[in-house]
Amino acid sequence: MILKNAVLLMEKYFNINYEFSPQEVGRRIDEQLSKNESDYICVADGVILNNANRKPDYLKIVNGGMFAICDSGYVPLYIKWLYGKRYPQYCGSQIFKDLVSSQKYRMFFMGTNQRTLDGLRENLKAMNPKVENMSFYELPFKAGADIIWVALGAPKQEIFMSKLKPYLKRGVMIAVGAAFKFYSGQDEKRAPKWMLDAHLEFVYRIFCDPKKQLKRCGWIVVTLPKLLYQEWKRKRFMQL
C-alpha cells in the first residue's frame, strides 16, 4: 500500500504517464528550471483521458511532456479498485494555487480573454503580491518566465504547448484549463466542497453548461468500459 505522504514516482495508468505527488511535481519543476531547458506538464482530467485514448496523436502529445498530473477524481478510485493503491487527485486549480502562492517563480499568464486576465491579476495579488508585475496576455509573444500558465482549453492547450516547446529556451508550461476562470472572480466557479469530496463535480459542471458537458460526459461513458478492461488485463499480465 502506498502511504498518503510518501514521495510517489511517475507511473503509467490508462496509457497516461501520471505524477501524483505534489511534492514530486514541485521537485521536478525546479529540476527542469535548473537545466535551463523548456518542457510542459499536462493536467489530465476525464476529458483528456478520454480524448487521448481515442486519438493516438493526442496521446503522444499528452505523454510528450514531463508528465501529467491527475485532475480526475475518478482515476484514483479506478486505480484503488484495480490495484489496491491509494493516490491523491491533484487538480489544475490546486497546482495553480500552490505554485502562485509559493512566490518562487516568475510567471506568465496566457489565454482566455482580457477581462478574465484582469480579474485574475487582481485576485492573485492576495496570494502573491509579485503577480502585479508579471505578464498577462491573450496571445503570446515572448515569455522570459519560469512558469508559463496556458489556459486555452483541451485539446488546444496541450497541442499548443507541444508546438511551442522547441521555441522556448527555458521554462515549464502548465495547461490549467478553467483555472484562470476559477480565480478571476469573473467567470466560472468550482463545485461546492461537498460535491468535490463526493466526486460529483461533473454534475455541477453539467448543470452550469449542459450542452458542452453532456457531450463530454457521453464520450467518457462510451470509452470508460474499454479503458477499465484494458487496465485490468494489464494488471493481470503484470502479475504473471
N, C-alpha and C positions, 0 to 999 in steps of 0.2 A: 504494500500500500504506500502511496506517495503522500508524505506529510504535507500539511497545508502550507507551512512556512519554509519548505525546502526549496533549494535552488533547482529549478527544473530545466533540463536541456531540451532543445528543439526536437519535436517528434512529428512524424507524419501520420495523420489520420484523415480518412476520406480523401486521400490523394493531395492534401494540402500540408505544407510544412509549417506547423504551428509552434510559436513560443508562448507558453502560458504564464511564465513567471514575470511579474512586473519588475523585479529586481534584475533579472537577466536581460530584459528588454533595455533597461537603462544602461546596464554594463556594456551591452553590445553596441548601443548608440555611441557611447563615449569611446569605445574601442575604434569604431568606424571613423569618428571625427579625428581621432589621434593620427590616423593614417593619411589624412588629407585627401580622401577619395569620396566619391559620391555613391549613394545607393538609395534604396527605398524600402518602405515597410507597408504591407497591405493590412487593412483592418477587415477581416473576413467575417461578415455576418451570414445569415442563412441565404440571402440572395446571391452573394458572391460564391458561396459554397455550391449552390445550385448551378449558377451560370458556368463556373469553372469546370464542373463535371459534365456539362453538356457541350462545352466548346473547348476543344484541346488547345487552341492557340491562346485562349484567355487563361487557361490553367497554367501554361508556360509563363505567362506574364505574372500571375499571382505568385508562382513559385520562383520567379526570376529575381526577386529582391532578397533582402536579408532573411526575412521570414514573414509570416502572417501572425497577427495577434487574433485571439478568438473573441469576436464581437457577437457571438451567438450564445444565448443562454441554454440552448438545447444540445449543442455539440458536447459540452462536458457531461450532460446527462447520458447521451448515447455512449460516450466512452466509459462512463461508470457502469452502464448496463452490460456492455460488451467485454470490458477488460477488468472491471473492478477497481479502476484507478480514479482518483479524485483530482480534477483540475479546476482552477478558477476561470470564470469568464473575465476578460479584460477588454472592455468595450472601448470604442473610439473616443467617446466623450470623456472617459476616465483617463486614458493615456494623454489626451489633450490637456485636461486639468492638471494632471501630475507634472507634465513637462513644463507647462506655462508657470505653474506655481513654484517650481524648483528654482526659478530665476537664474538658471545656469547658462542658458543658451541665447544666442542671437537668433531671432526667428523672423520668418517671412510668411505672411498670411495671404493665400491666393485662392480666389474662387468666388462663387455666388454673385452677389450684386453689391454696389457701393453702400446702399442703405444698411444692409446686413453687416458689412465690414465696419462701418462707422459705429454701429451699436456694439459690435464685438470689441472694438478697440476700447470703447468707454467702459464696458463691463469688465474686461480683463485687467484693467488698471488696478482694480481692487485685489486681484491675485498677484500681480506683478507690475509695479509702477514703471519698470523699464519698457513695458509694452508701448508707452506713449511715443517713443522714438523709433519704433520698429515699422516695417513696411507692410501696408495692406493694399493689395491690388486686385482688380478684377481680372487682369491679364498680366502675365509675367514679362519682365524684360531681363533683368539680371537679379540674382539673389544675394550673394555675399553673406549668407546666413548659415548657422549650424543646422537648424531645423527648418524645413520648408513644409508648411501645412498646406495640403491640397484638398479642396472641397468642391469637386466638380460632379460628384455623384458617380456611382458604379454603373457600367464598367469604364466610363470615360476617364475617371481619375487614375485608375490603375494603368490603362493604356498610355495615358499622358506621361506618367512617371517613367514608364519603361522607355518611352521615346526621348524624354528629356535627359535621362541618366547619362548618356555618353557626352552630353554637352556641359554638364556641371563638373567643375573641378573638385568641389568639396561640398559636403552637406548630406543630410539624411532627409529624404522626402517621406512624409507620412500622410496617407489618404484617410481623412476622417469623416467623409460623407456629410451627415447632417450636424456635426458637432458645432460648426460655426453658427448655425441657426439656433441651436440649443442655448448657446452662451451669448448670443447677440441681444436677447430680450426683445427681438423684433418679429420673430417668426415662430417656428415650431418649438415645442417643449417635450421633454421626455415624459414617459408614463409615470404615474404616481409610484412611490416606492413599493407599495404592497403588490402592485401589478408586476414590477420588476422582480421582486422576490418570488412571485408565483409563476415566473416565466410567461407572463401574459402581455408583454409589451406589444407583441404583434396585434393583439386585439385592439389596443389603444390606437396603434397606427392605422388599422383598418377603419376604425371609427372616424379618425381625423381625415383620411384620404382614401375612401373605399375604392374608387376606380383604379388608382395606382397600386394599392397594397393587395387587393384581392387577386389581381393578375399575378403579382409576385408570389403570393402565398399559394396560388393554384399551381404554379410551376414547381414549387418546393414539394407540395403534396405528391405530385406526379413523380418527381425524381427521387424522393427520400427512400421509398422501399428498396429500390435497386441499390442505393448507396449503402444502406444498412446491411443488406445481404452480402454485398461485395466486401464490406469491412468485416463481417462475421466470417466469411471464407478466408480472408487474410489472417484473422486471428487463429483459425483452425490450422492453417498452413504453418504459422509461426510456432505452433505448439507441437508440430510433428518432429 
